[in-house]
Amino acid sequence: MMKCYDCMEEGKDTEAVAVCIVCGKGLCMDHSKELILPVSVGKPPEVTRLHNALPRIMCNYCLSNTIVDAFD
């Protein structure tokens, strides 16, 4: 099984439940963060934002270095 990279740096042995979509390291529940990406369909000027966004998992480091305001 894959282990959580951040836990291993802290000296813990925790199973990973997700993988960061940016850097690819394994993450446990405590170290994974969900980023909701909006989905739009169509061509301008007829663009529609769908109600169901796509959840994406990121580590704390990658999330803190991403422009999150653009996804709200």
N, CA, C and O atoms as CSV, one atom per row, in Angstrom:
chain,resi,resn,atom,element,x,y,z
A,1,MET,N,N,0.832,-1.191,0.000
A,1,MET,CA,C,0.000,0.000,0.000
A,1,MET,C,C,0.873,1.249,0.000
A,1,MET,O,O,1.988,1.257,0.522
A,2,MET,N,N,0.329,2.302,-0.603
A,2,MET,CA,C,1.029,3.579,-0.617
A,2,MET,C,C,0.868,4.253,0.741
A,2,MET,O,O,-0.187,4.163,1.369
A,3,LYS,N,N,1.911,4.919,1.181
A,3,LYS,CA,C,1.917,5.637,2.449
A,3,LYS,C,C,1.804,7.135,2.201
A,3,LYS,O,O,2.168,7.626,1.133
A,4,CYS,N,N,1.299,7.851,3.193
A,4,CYS,CA,C,1.186,9.307,3.105
A,4,CYS,C,C,2.580,9.918,3.191
A,4,CYS,O,O,3.315,9.680,4.150
A,5,TYR,N,N,2.931,10.698,2.193
A,5,TYR,CA,C,4.246,11.321,2.124
A,5,TYR,C,C,4.458,12.307,3.273
A,5,TYR,O,O,5.520,12.319,3.896
A,6,ASP,N,N,3.453,13.127,3.550
A,6,ASP,CA,C,3.581,14.128,4.611
A,6,ASP,C,C,3.699,13.466,5.983
A,6,ASP,O,O,4.450,13.948,6.832
A,7,CYS,N,N,2.973,12.374,6.215
A,7,CYS,CA,C,3.088,11.651,7.484
A,7,CYS,C,C,4.482,11.047,7.639
A,7,CYS,O,O,5.057,11.071,8.727
A,8,MET,N,N,5.018,10.511,6.554
A,8,MET,CA,C,6.350,9.920,6.628
A,8,MET,C,C,7.386,10.973,7.001
A,8,MET,O,O,8.332,10.667,7.726
A,9,GLU,N,N,7.229,12.215,6.519
A,9,GLU,CA,C,8.137,13.291,6.903
A,9,GLU,C,C,8.015,13.621,8.389
A,9,GLU,O,O,8.967,14.115,8.992
A,10,GLU,N,N,6.849,13.351,8.983
A,10,GLU,CA,C,6.620,13.587,10.409
A,10,GLU,C,C,6.971,12.362,11.249
A,10,GLU,O,O,6.829,12.394,12.471
A,11,GLY,N,N,7.423,11.290,10.614
A,11,GLY,CA,C,7.782,10.071,11.337
A,11,GLY,C,C,6.612,9.148,11.616
A,11,GLY,O,O,6.728,8.250,12.450
A,12,LYS,N,N,5.488,9.343,10.942
A,12,LYS,CA,C,4.302,8.498,11.115
A,12,LYS,C,C,4.191,7.509,9.965
A,12,LYS,O,O,4.775,7.715,8.901
A,13,ASP,N,N,3.447,6.446,10.180
A,13,ASP,CA,C,3.221,5.428,9.154
A,13,ASP,C,C,1.720,5.337,8.896
A,13,ASP,O,O,1.016,4.581,9.566
A,14,THR,N,N,1.230,6.112,7.917
A,14,THR,CA,C,-0.201,6.199,7.630
A,14,THR,C,C,-0.457,5.821,6.175
A,14,THR,O,O,0.296,6.208,5.282
A,15,GLU,N,N,-1.523,5.066,5.947
A,15,GLU,CA,C,-1.902,4.687,4.589
A,15,GLU,C,C,-2.423,5.900,3.819
A,15,GLU,O,O,-3.142,6.733,4.371
A,16,ALA,N,N,-2.061,5.987,2.562
A,16,ALA,CA,C,-2.575,7.052,1.695
A,16,ALA,C,C,-3.958,6.671,1.189
A,16,ALA,O,O,-4.231,5.504,0.907
A,17,VAL,N,N,-4.824,7.667,1.077
A,17,VAL,CA,C,-6.177,7.446,0.551
A,17,VAL,C,C,-6.407,8.231,-0.729
A,17,VAL,O,O,-7.431,8.063,-1.391
A,18,ALA,N,N,-5.446,9.098,-1.082
A,18,ALA,CA,C,-5.582,9.936,-2.268
A,18,ALA,C,C,-4.200,10.292,-2.790
A,18,ALA,O,O,-3.187,10.069,-2.126
A,19,VAL,N,N,-4.181,10.857,-4.003
A,19,VAL,CA,C,-2.940,11.309,-4.630
A,19,VAL,C,C,-3.147,12.753,-5.057
A,19,VAL,O,O,-4.177,13.086,-5.644
A,20,CYS,N,N,-2.177,13.611,-4.767
A,20,CYS,CA,C,-2.254,15.010,-5.173
A,20,CYS,C,C,-2.221,15.088,-6.699
A,20,CYS,O,O,-1.360,14.479,-7.334
A,21,ILE,N,N,-3.159,15.839,-7.291
A,21,ILE,CA,C,-3.223,15.930,-8.751
A,21,ILE,C,C,-2.100,16.774,-9.326
A,21,ILE,O,O,-1.863,16.733,-10.534
A,22,VAL,N,N,-1.394,17.547,-8.487
A,22,VAL,CA,C,-0.323,18.411,-8.978
A,22,VAL,C,C,1.027,17.721,-8.866
A,22,VAL,O,O,1.720,17.561,-9.870
A,23,CYS,N,N,1.413,17.308,-7.656
A,23,CYS,CA,C,2.753,16.745,-7.443
A,23,CYS,C,C,2.779,15.221,-7.417
A,23,CYS,O,O,3.844,14.626,-7.582
A,24,GLY,N,N,1.630,14.577,-7.212
A,24,GLY,CA,C,1.545,13.123,-7.280
A,24,GLY,C,C,1.890,12.379,-6.006
A,24,GLY,O,O,1.967,11.150,-6.024
A,25,LYS,N,N,2.104,13.085,-4.889
A,25,LYS,CA,C,2.439,12.349,-3.668
A,25,LYS,C,C,1.182,11.781,-3.021
A,25,LYS,O,O,0.099,12.354,-3.128
A,26,GLY,N,N,1.346,10.633,-2.341
A,26,GLY,CA,C,0.254,9.991,-1.639
A,26,GLY,C,C,-0.120,10.787,-0.402
A,26,GLY,O,O,0.747,11.356,0.262
A,27,LEU,N,N,-1.417,10.829,-0.087
A,27,LEU,CA,C,-1.915,11.630,1.027
A,27,LEU,C,C,-2.929,10.853,1.857
A,27,LEU,O,O,-3.732,10.089,1.321
A,28,CYS,N,N,-2.883,11.061,3.181
A,28,CYS,CA,C,-3.905,10.503,4.063
A,28,CYS,C,C,-5.067,11.490,4.145
A,28,CYS,O,O,-5.021,12.549,3.520
A,29,MET,N,N,-6.097,11.159,4.901
A,29,MET,CA,C,-7.259,12.043,5.037
A,29,MET,C,C,-6.886,13.374,5.688
A,29,MET,O,O,-7.454,14.408,5.336
A,30,ASP,N,N,-5.946,13.367,6.629
A,30,ASP,CA,C,-5.572,14.590,7.328
A,30,ASP,C,C,-4.767,15.544,6.449
A,30,ASP,O,O,-4.825,16.758,6.646
A,31,HIS,N,N,-4.029,15.021,5.496
A,31,HIS,CA,C,-3.161,15.865,4.670
A,31,HIS,C,C,-3.725,16.151,3.279
A,31,HIS,O,O,-3.082,16.852,2.498
A,32,SER,N,N,-4.888,15.636,2.952
A,32,SER,CA,C,-5.484,15.899,1.641
A,32,SER,C,C,-6.535,16.998,1.754
A,32,SER,O,O,-7.268,17.080,2.739
A,33,LYS,N,N,-6.591,17.829,0.739
A,33,LYS,CA,C,-7.571,18.917,0.673
A,33,LYS,C,C,-8.334,18.800,-0.636
A,33,LYS,O,O,-7.753,18.511,-1.682
A,34,GLU,N,N,-9.640,19.026,-0.571
A,34,GLU,CA,C,-10.483,18.936,-1.757
A,34,GLU,C,C,-10.663,20.320,-2.362
A,34,GLU,O,O,-11.043,21.269,-1.676
A,35,LEU,N,N,-10.388,20.418,-3.637
A,35,LEU,CA,C,-10.585,21.656,-4.386
A,35,LEU,C,C,-11.677,21.381,-5.416
A,35,LEU,O,O,-11.560,20.454,-6.218
A,36,ILE,N,N,-12.725,22.176,-5.392
A,36,ILE,CA,C,-13.833,21.996,-6.325
A,36,ILE,C,C,-13.587,22.858,-7.556
A,36,ILE,O,O,-13.505,24.082,-7.457
A,37,LEU,N,N,-13.468,22.219,-8.710
A,37,LEU,CA,C,-13.253,22.937,-9.958
A,37,LEU,C,C,-14.577,23.088,-10.695
A,37,LEU,O,O,-15.244,22.091,-10.970
A,38,PRO,N,N,-14.967,24.315,-11.019
A,38,PRO,CA,C,-16.202,24.515,-11.768
A,38,PRO,C,C,-16.058,23.986,-13.200
A,38,PRO,O,O,-14.972,24.008,-13.780
A,39,VAL,N,N,-17.158,23.519,-13.744
A,39,VAL,CA,C,-17.159,22.992,-15.105
A,39,VAL,C,C,-18.117,23.817,-15.951
A,39,VAL,O,O,-19.277,24.010,-15.587
A,40,SER,N,N,-17.620,24.300,-17.083
A,40,SER,CA,C,-18.453,25.055,-18.017
A,40,SER,C,C,-18.510,24.328,-19.346
A,40,SER,O,O,-17.544,23.681,-19.751
A,41,VAL,N,N,-19.641,24.435,-20.021
A,41,VAL,CA,C,-19.811,23.815,-21.329
A,41,VAL,C,C,-20.312,24.858,-22.316
A,41,VAL,O,O,-20.947,25.841,-21.933
A,42,GLY,N,N,-20.023,24.634,-23.571
A,42,GLY,CA,C,-20.479,25.542,-24.611
A,42,GLY,C,C,-19.362,26.428,-25.121
A,42,GLY,O,O,-18.237,26.391,-24.625
A,43,LYS,N,N,-19.696,27.225,-26.124
A,43,LYS,CA,C,-18.749,28.165,-26.718
A,43,LYS,C,C,-19.251,29.581,-26.481
A,43,LYS,O,O,-20.457,29.823,-26.524
A,44,PRO,N,N,-18.336,30.528,-26.228
A,44,PRO,CA,C,-18.764,31.912,-26.015
A,44,PRO,C,C,-19.574,32.410,-27.203
A,44,PRO,O,O,-19.218,32.112,-28.343
A,45,PRO,N,N,-20.607,33.128,-26.988
A,45,PRO,CA,C,-21.096,33.675,-25.728
A,45,PRO,C,C,-22.090,32.759,-25.017
A,45,PRO,O,O,-22.665,33.153,-24.002
A,46,GLU,N,N,-22.300,31.568,-25.518
A,46,GLU,CA,C,-23.271,30.621,-24.949
A,46,GLU,C,C,-22.587,29.630,-24.013
A,46,GLU,O,O,-22.613,28.427,-24.276
A,47,VAL,N,N,-21.980,30.098,-22.935
A,47,VAL,CA,C,-21.292,29.242,-21.974
A,47,VAL,C,C,-22.175,29.061,-20.750
A,47,VAL,O,O,-22.709,30.028,-20.206
A,48,THR,N,N,-22.320,27.821,-20.325
A,48,THR,CA,C,-23.135,27.501,-19.156
A,48,THR,C,C,-22.270,26.790,-18.123
A,48,THR,O,O,-21.540,25.855,-18.451
A,49,ARG,N,N,-22.355,27.234,-16.886
A,49,ARG,CA,C,-21.642,26.559,-15.798
A,49,ARG,C,C,-22.539,25.454,-15.255
A,49,ARG,O,O,-23.692,25.703,-14.902
A,50,LEU,N,N,-22.016,24.238,-15.187
A,50,LEU,CA,C,-22.781,23.111,-14.672
A,50,LEU,C,C,-22.920,23.199,-13.158
A,50,LEU,O,O,-22.069,23.776,-12.482
A,51,HIS,N,N,-24.003,22.622,-12.629
A,51,HIS,CA,C,-24.249,22.647,-11.185
A,51,HIS,C,C,-23.270,21.749,-10.441
A,51,HIS,O,O,-22.849,22.070,-9.329
A,52,ASN,N,N,-22.908,20.626,-11.051
A,52,ASN,CA,C,-21.990,19.687,-10.395
A,52,ASN,C,C,-20.563,19.986,-10.821
A,52,ASN,O,O,-20.208,19.839,-11.990
A,53,ALA,N,N,-19.751,20.407,-9.865
A,53,ALA,CA,C,-18.349,20.684,-10.148
A,53,ALA,C,C,-17.539,19.400,-9.992
A,53,ALA,O,O,-18.055,18.384,-9.525
A,54,LEU,N,N,-16.274,19.453,-10.383
A,54,LEU,CA,C,-15.392,18.294,-10.273
A,54,LEU,C,C,-14.520,18.417,-9.029
A,54,LEU,O,O,-13.765,19.381,-8.902
A,55,PRO,N,N,-14.610,17.457,-8.109
A,55,PRO,CA,C,-13.724,17.506,-6.943
A,55,PRO,C,C,-12.325,17.038,-7.328
A,55,PRO,O,O,-12.175,16.054,-8.053
A,56,ARG,N,N,-11.312,17.729,-6.851
A,56,ARG,CA,C,-9.919,17.372,-7.090
A,56,ARG,C,C,-9.195,17.392,-5.763
A,56,ARG,O,O,-9.465,18.249,-4.921
A,57,ILE,N,N,-8.280,16.464,-5.564
A,57,ILE,CA,C,-7.541,16.353,-4.311
A,57,ILE,C,C,-6.137,16.923,-4.488
A,57,ILE,O,O,-5.440,16.615,-5.455
A,58,MET,N,N,-5.737,17.768,-3.525
A,58,MET,CA,C,-4.411,18.376,-3.558
A,58,MET,C,C,-3.792,18.307,-2.169
A,58,MET,O,O,-4.499,18.216,-1.165
A,59,CYS,N,N,-2.461,18.352,-2.123
A,59,CYS,CA,C,-1.763,18.432,-0.845
A,59,CYS,C,C,-1.767,19.888,-0.372
A,59,CYS,O,O,-2.045,20.801,-1.148
A,60,ASN,N,N,-1.460,20.088,0.894
A,60,ASN,CA,C,-1.460,21.441,1.464
A,60,ASN,C,C,-0.488,22.352,0.734
A,60,ASN,O,O,-0.804,23.515,0.483
A,61,TYR,N,N,0.694,21.842,0.387
A,61,TYR,CA,C,1.702,22.663,-0.280
A,61,TYR,C,C,1.200,23.141,-1.651
A,61,TYR,O,O,1.262,24.333,-1.952
A,62,CYS,N,N,0.714,22.229,-2.463
A,62,CYS,CA,C,0.249,22.597,-3.802
A,62,CYS,C,C,-0.976,23.502,-3.737
A,62,CYS,O,O,-1.103,24.433,-4.532
A,63,LEU,N,N,-1.878,23.235,-2.794
A,63,LEU,CA,C,-3.066,24.076,-2.660
A,63,LEU,C,C,-2.691,25.492,-2.245
A,63,LEU,O,O,-3.276,26.455,-2.739
A,64,SER,N,N,-1.721,25.630,-1.343
A,64,SER,CA,C,-1.327,26.964,-0.895
A,64,SER,C,C,-0.588,27.729,-1.990
A,64,SER,O,O,-0.456,28.950,-1.906
A,65,ASN,N,N,-0.105,27.026,-3.015
A,65,ASN,CA,C,0.591,27.683,-4.117
A,65,ASN,C,C,-0.270,27.744,-5.376
A,65,ASN,O,O,0.252,27.941,-6.473
A,66,THR,N,N,-1.574,27.579,-5.228
A,66,THR,CA,C,-2.522,27.639,-6.329
A,66,THR,C,C,-3.450,28.830,-6.105
A,66,THR,O,O,-3.785,29.153,-4.965
A,67,ILE,N,N,-3.856,29.466,-7.162
A,67,ILE,CA,C,-4.779,30.594,-7.043
A,67,ILE,C,C,-6.175,30.023,-6.817
A,67,ILE,O,O,-6.882,29.707,-7.774
A,68,VAL,N,N,-6.572,29.890,-5.555
A,68,VAL,CA,C,-7.835,29.286,-5.194
A,68,VAL,C,C,-9.002,30.228,-5.464
A,68,VAL,O,O,-10.110,29.768,-5.741
A,69,ASP,N,N,-8.777,31.517,-5.391
A,69,ASP,CA,C,-9.858,32.484,-5.590
A,69,ASP,C,C,-10.530,32.332,-6.951
A,69,ASP,O,O,-11.709,32.655,-7.090
A,70,ALA,N,N,-9.815,31.855,-7.942
A,70,ALA,CA,C,-10.371,31.701,-9.278
A,70,ALA,C,C,-11.411,30.608,-9.347
A,70,ALA,O,O,-12.183,30.559,-10.305
A,71,PHE,N,N,-11.457,29.717,-8.347
A,71,PHE,CA,C,-12.362,28.579,-8.396
A,71,PHE,C,C,-13.591,28.762,-7.514
A,71,PHE,O,O,-14.398,27.838,-7.413
A,72,ASP,N,N,-13.762,29.891,-6.885
A,72,ASP,CA,C,-14.918,30.108,-6.010
A,72,ASP,C,C,-16.100,30.651,-6.760
A,72,ASP,O,O,-17.152,30.888,-6.166
